Amino acid sequence: MTTWKIGGPAETAYWPETKEDLSTVWQRAQEAGVPVWLIGQGSNLLLPDEGLPGVTVVTTYLRRVEWGEYTVQVEAGYSLARLAQEAGERGFSGLEFARGIPGSVGGAVMMNAGAHGGTMASHIMNVTALWADGTVKKVEKAELEFAYRFCSLRGHAWVLEVELEFSPGDRRQILEAMKEHLTKRALNQPLEKPSAGSVFRNPPGDSAGRLIEAAGWKGRSIGGAQVSTKHANFIVNTGNAKAMDVLALMEGIQKDVQVKFGISLQSEVAYLQLEVNKHTLFHPKEIEG
Ligand SMILES: Cc1cc2nc3c(=O)[nH]c(=O)nc-3n(C[C@H](O)[C@H](O)[C@H](O)COP(=O)(O)OP(=O)(O)OC[C@H]3O[C@@H](n4cnc5c(N)ncnc54)[C@H](O)[C@@H]3O)c2cc1C
């Protein structure tokens, strides 16, 4: 269930088909004291080799979509790349940047996904979310904070649905821009091997890939995990990588870049840990750096 193809089995996996269904699962898991995790397309996730206890809720069947006049109301599990393509075909401009990002809409809101100068946050009007106390509430964009790969809902709520806005554009130009972005990605990214995209956030004014390469890590492997020879900020699974292999590479890179350049690289991928307590019951704890 992850693009890295790493991680043990989920004890139970559940694919809700409606927002109400998802809320009910959350409520019942809370009542039963069972840990519950949420994943979208698993394209920014490292799962533990031991697997996940409790219930893993996968949003990919939450895919109702309703187009308006240069707007769209879309559920969390819808494919972001597909939404971008469909917007382009309507002559709706804004999501050109997102055509090559392999996540769900909910994951993209939570990560404030971005590329080629565009971000999700620029197009969000409002978000309907399930909060930790079990309530479902719509929040306007002005009530939320977004930054580089950050949304203030993280750790507090699950995205159920979002309304996005576009500007009028020329269909041909939009689709052409998307094609160019896809070509660029195919040239610069190791798309033929399982990965989770960029592993580290770019530090201000620099690029994580440049620093990793300069520190001598490009192409290095631990177990089945390898720092891509094509793009040093990607770690690829060469066949049988374990989460521990990826974590060991990440740790080695972080230490070395810190020593050589005095820069502390922060993780962009989310790592779901197994320690379960009241806080992590709702949201996975993540390794930040
Ligand atoms: C080849 C490749 C290229 C990539 N390129 C880019 C890029 O250019 N730009 C970029 O920003 N990212 C990129 N990514 C990373 C990834 O695609 C994005 O971060 C994406 O938005 C994650 O969405 P997801 O559904 O896969 O989330 P997941 O990986 O399933 O989850 C990521 C985190 O979000 C949480 N989450 C998921 N859905 C929800 C929800 N509905 N509500 C609350 N929390 C939720 C999960 O619990 C987890 O903590 C790339 C990945 C790959 C594999």
The ligand as a MOL file (V3000), in Angstrom:
LIG
                    3D

  0  0  0     0  0            999 V3000
M  V30 BEGIN CTAB
M  V30 COUNTS 53 58 0 0 0
M  V30 BEGIN ATOM
M  V30 1 C 7.7730 9.6760 -7.4900 0
M  V30 2 C 7.2360 10.6410 -6.4800 0
M  V30 3 C 7.2600 11.9940 -6.7410 0
M  V30 4 C 6.7750 12.9070 -5.7970 0
M  V30 5 N 6.8040 14.2330 -6.0950 0
M  V30 6 C 6.3260 15.1260 -5.1970 0
M  V30 7 C 6.3410 16.5220 -5.4840 0
M  V30 8 O 6.7770 16.9600 -6.5330 0
M  V30 9 N 5.8510 17.3710 -4.5380 0
M  V30 10 C 5.3420 16.9240 -3.3470 0
M  V30 11 O 4.8900 17.7540 -2.5340 0
M  V30 12 N 5.3060 15.6060 -3.0520 0
M  V30 13 C 5.7820 14.6980 -3.9420 0
M  V30 14 N 5.7500 13.3640 -3.6430 0
M  V30 15 C 5.2750 12.9220 -2.3230 0
M  V30 16 C 3.7730 12.5850 -2.2440 0
M  V30 17 O 3.2650 12.1730 -3.4990 0
M  V30 18 C 2.9460 13.7570 -1.7220 0
M  V30 19 O 3.3900 14.1930 -0.4470 0
M  V30 20 C 1.4510 13.3820 -1.6080 0
M  V30 21 O 0.7120 14.5500 -1.4020 0
M  V30 22 C 1.1400 12.4050 -0.4680 0
M  V30 23 O -0.2070 11.9640 -0.6200 0
M  V30 24 P -0.6340 10.4770 -0.2080 0
M  V30 25 O -2.0860 10.3360 -0.4180 0
M  V30 26 O 0.2100 9.4800 -0.9320 0
M  V30 27 O -0.2920 10.5050 1.3340 0
M  V30 28 P 0.2440 9.2770 2.2140 0
M  V30 29 O 1.6450 8.9600 1.8150 0
M  V30 30 O -0.7380 8.1710 2.2030 0
M  V30 31 O 0.2700 9.9710 3.6430 0
M  V30 32 C 1.1970 10.9980 3.9500 0
M  V30 33 C 0.8240 11.6080 5.3180 0
M  V30 34 O -0.4180 12.2940 5.1910 0
M  V30 35 C -1.4010 11.7200 6.0700 0
M  V30 36 N -2.6740 11.7030 5.3420 0
M  V30 37 C -2.9690 11.0900 4.1610 0
M  V30 38 N -4.2430 11.3490 3.8140 0
M  V30 39 C -4.7600 12.1320 4.7860 0
M  V30 40 C -6.0420 12.7270 5.0240 0
M  V30 41 N -7.0720 12.5660 4.1870 0
M  V30 42 N -6.2160 13.4650 6.1600 0
M  V30 43 C -5.1980 13.6120 7.0440 0
M  V30 44 N -3.9750 13.0750 6.8850 0
M  V30 45 C -3.7520 12.3410 5.7700 0
M  V30 46 C -0.8900 10.3230 6.4210 0
M  V30 47 O -1.3760 9.8920 7.6930 0
M  V30 48 C 0.6150 10.5600 6.4330 0
M  V30 49 O 1.0200 11.1330 7.6500 0
M  V30 50 C 6.2290 12.4340 -4.5800 0
M  V30 51 C 6.1950 11.0490 -4.3260 0
M  V30 52 C 6.6880 10.1570 -5.2610 0
M  V30 53 C 6.6110 8.6910 -4.9830 0
M  V30 END ATOM
M  V30 BEGIN BOND
M  V30 1 1 1 2
M  V30 2 1 2 3
M  V30 3 2 2 52
M  V30 4 2 3 4
M  V30 5 1 4 5
M  V30 6 1 4 50
M  V30 7 2 5 6
M  V30 8 1 6 7
M  V30 9 1 6 13
M  V30 10 2 7 8
M  V30 11 1 7 9
M  V30 12 1 9 10
M  V30 13 2 10 11
M  V30 14 1 10 12
M  V30 15 2 12 13
M  V30 16 1 13 14
M  V30 17 1 14 15
M  V30 18 1 14 50
M  V30 19 1 15 16
M  V30 20 1 16 17
M  V30 21 1 16 18
M  V30 22 1 18 19
M  V30 23 1 18 20
M  V30 24 1 20 21
M  V30 25 1 20 22
M  V30 26 1 22 23
M  V30 27 1 23 24
M  V30 28 2 24 25
M  V30 29 1 24 26
M  V30 30 1 24 27
M  V30 31 1 27 28
M  V30 32 2 28 29
M  V30 33 1 28 30
M  V30 34 1 28 31
M  V30 35 1 31 32
M  V30 36 1 32 33
M  V30 37 1 33 34
M  V30 38 1 33 48
M  V30 39 1 34 35
M  V30 40 1 35 36
M  V30 41 1 35 46
M  V30 42 1 36 37
M  V30 43 1 36 45
M  V30 44 2 37 38
M  V30 45 1 38 39
M  V30 46 1 39 40
M  V30 47 2 39 45
M  V30 48 1 40 41
M  V30 49 2 40 42
M  V30 50 1 42 43
M  V30 51 2 43 44
M  V30 52 1 44 45
M  V30 53 1 46 47
M  V30 54 1 46 48
M  V30 55 1 48 49
M  V30 56 2 50 51
M  V30 57 1 51 52
M  V30 58 1 52 53
M  V30 END BOND
M  V30 END CTAB
M  END
